[in-house]
């Protein structure tokens, strides 16, 4: 024990707050084969979906954890150690290759060089260990393998990989050895109903806004059944024959008792219809949530936009659960395209890296790859794009290193499905989705090739990081070749736009917004083509309109990238404000202003099929953070970043954007910009001013007509006086 | 219901034996994704190993079942049907794509064309269904997939495959919907001890011969613990500090009760040492076994050989459990090389095809392949050889069709590991085993190339069966190329033998028996080389002797193939008779006649490490059936077969060899051969006679000097008078 530790321990003992053991073992955590817990937990989460009482599992392939895993670590201990052992699964322990008798709960490891092995079998849950001595603790430095190959002399075992530790995920408590990983649950807190009203056959309870959790009955008594109909709207809860979720609760209680339901559900309204022989006193709920800190903030002069930001943040938080889900009422599945937007919003609200990583790993599954992620071609590409952004925002190279082999095999799956032109067209079993909209996605769809090119660029970056030069060069060439084909294959000079697709070598007539808007913020086009698209596609009402917040996300992003913040501000107020005007307390899966009343709740041919709390509805968080506050990384992990505030017609705005470590705090009006950054990196503030700007604490450089920039250093406050010239 | 069925039902009702429902639904069985139950059950079985109370799992990769599976079937029903539904897992039911509410235990399917889907999720055990209506029943005609790809128009889904039914496996009861597949257990029956003797600290119980099962205590009473030490020998049971298996049983019973232990173990002797506060009246056991019928028989004029055959049959039966295991005391694992011999013996004792198939499937696991089967290179090849033989003996094309993709991927794994010479040398992670013997297996080992060539031949046959012509041609060429290299690379003209290996292009000096003996019965050599090997290797005491029954199996087979039955008879008496003389009640993992006393029990550096009941010890069953009775198939599934009796020095012999349907019954002495076959195929009897033979019921053809043959038809008795000229 080093001196500093001794002092800390002595201090703690003195205060009698923390037992010495806890401090010494503070690093111990449950560990397992990388990614396996995510796969296991995502199976559990995604198989919770029900539709009116029927079980409704995902329709894509699910993978399993490795059921037999060997954990090991080599030690060189200054002194002997008594080590406690906790395991989820059946197991044995070997010290220096020698089997310890039985299933020991504690072993003694002598001082000196020793090797500790734990081998665990578990078919039901993920083989996991928690080891805690004074020196020997389970953490991310352990190695793990799913086939130990005792017979090799060679120590280079390609399947060895460092185990996944969970200390980094603060919001998940895996530091208690008495709680098995499989017992993990989100947190809950009690919430009261806003109103309870008696109706014809039962009681309608309103919780005031969209929520998620476990309904709880107080003073429940009697014998019979009780029907519970959930509704994101009052109409849905009362529609007992068509509401999307319901529970049939058997009751058999002689004396009145409290009862909390076993399944958590999404709702604002609940309609409870008990048999006449069943009574209860009142109904409340336990709100179930992932305890994430909202590190991002946004406030501005427009109260409607402030409300939009808050409802968007709540919408994202409700959908940020064990993993990033699509929506809380219906699927509660992990959809790659939906999750991709949650990653991006997350960087401007929570910056919770574990949620991003866990979702990426759960989506990817394992080998062999036999179909696209979620069966959707574009969703495979969004997975790669998610990696691209995650590395840019977090700079987390360790994650890339751990999962590079799975990136390679997924990309090989794609490369093996190219046609003679080197492009990917839908093959049997592929769903070419893009958006909920009438689209003809036969043949070579330009949008898919664009995402494919970006995916190949991602692989080039990752291969380079991995020092896998032959692959980096191969992916780079594949990306270049494909990008070089995009204009000849899909660009129409006449229409100033990419066409939707090419079938049998012939461009289709259809122009859609998708390819055109992505090409802008991918930076694949020159300024002339960008402005052609803006005029002829994005701001052209003749081109089929987008009705999902999902694709509005990218449409508005493209407009922001073209400097149209003012237009985007008005669109946000109109579209998201439109939902608020209809009473939305969270943002929807789809919103068509032309619909009326309960029409808004219908989708998929069902009267309440639509989700009224859908992650992809929360995009204002991203747009306002990245394109109004204007903060974004330009080198991995915010080592370099830019701050380009754009008021877009607002009088003032202020807020905070989180980085992996630290935040960028910004406030801005037409005359002043205040910035303070605690980010571990170098920022560049860029702005437009009609007058020569001034800042007492930094040198301002002129970078163009009315354009200026200055460097932002960590922990320095800057006040810039200027005259906004957006 | 057709008329015949009506009559049967009426008849059954009359007899009041079987309810009508049972008869109508007689075809219903539990079904699951092909192979998944084998993988799941083999994980369960192989993880039962303990070593002195410590958990001892396999050291190779284990796979899992698909956890989310869709079962479906299209019907065209003359009338509506009420269908009972039983499921292992969470599930939903769709009729014509429409979800049935809840988890229905019964559904009504209207008459006409309909599609029934059951989708099942189960992480813990294998998703399985049992469906029983009058017309609609779960059986092997259902289709199943682990990813249903709802979004395809195209009905051609490559992952669809017909479900595995279990009706064919008579010895496993999967026809009761109330018993879940995961609850499957082998059968048991009570057995008494032969003697119980008080020793210093406890009681030594002798069950009279090697056995396997659950120890059962009668009148157990008191509070404390009871130690149980198991022994295949008396010495082992009494060696409380070194015996291989033991149980520590906590006892807490105020009144005397019976208690049967939870874990089944192998033993002949048990040493029970209770705390002084624990008492019991007596000890018996429940013998645990797979109920297989011994269809093969062998009797002869030599009583020692008869005893050897009986002990061999018992040894094989003890090791024929959920799968073919190596030995019952220690591993209880599925080792491909060991199992391969069990397949061959099985064809001459039980002819139980399910056991062969299930073992092959469990060994193969799933994709991706990342190491050799059991980590051993030769064991991968034995897997292919097992397929070769299984198809030859059973003619079961459906099995090949189902698992061809897994054959292809395993062979690709091999082909990717060839060196520049197109040969397979051990790479890091590979165990090149061959036999428990001092061997230098570096470089290109001739034995491995020989098995590799046979594996490629197997793939050629299977690809041809699958109508996969490009692959058949590719594998055929690869096999030919490799076979053409064997003589130039490994044959030594000087030594009249294959050398053991080639390192850096240079032949090693070592001659071992392995390659040489396999090359003979593979039929890869001309008669001159065969006899060179016989003289200079097989019958040359200077060449390192084989001490495992495992390789004695092939050594004696090669000698039989060369017509040395008389020599082999004497070897069997000497080697297996030698074990009997030492009191063996089952045959051993290894036997070295030069060892003394308890030396025989030691192996792996442990005093009782050796298994005294090892499947590979049972080879006389195979040798006596195939090379003495002389029955073997020459076309798949015994459609054609030969009967070539060789007395090998016996005065007379008689026995029976099972085929997929029917048996060949044979008796033979120096003057008469009697044959009767109930096999569905055409046999050819071949024999040598010094005089012109006679048979009243068949024409005898002369086929060489003193050599004759005649055709054997089904269900005809033949008596041939001759004068044996072996």
Interface residues (C-beta under 8 A of the other chain):
Chain A: X40 X43 X44 X47 X51 X52 X53 X54 X55 X56 X57 X58 X59 X60 X61 X62 X64 X65 X66 X67 X68 X90 X91 X92 X99 X100 X101 X102 X103 X119 X121 X123 X124 X146 X147 X148 X149 X150 X151 X152 X154 X156 X157 X158 X159 X367 X368 X370 X371 X375 X428 X429 X430 X431
Chain B: X40 X43 X44 X47 X51 X52 X53 X54 X55 X56 X57 X58 X59 X60 X61 X62 X64 X65 X66 X67 X68 X90 X91 X92 X99 X100 X101 X102 X103 X119 X121 X123 X124 X146 X147 X148 X149 X150 X151 X152 X154 X156 X157 X158 X159 X367 X368 X370 X371 X375 X428 X429 X430 X431
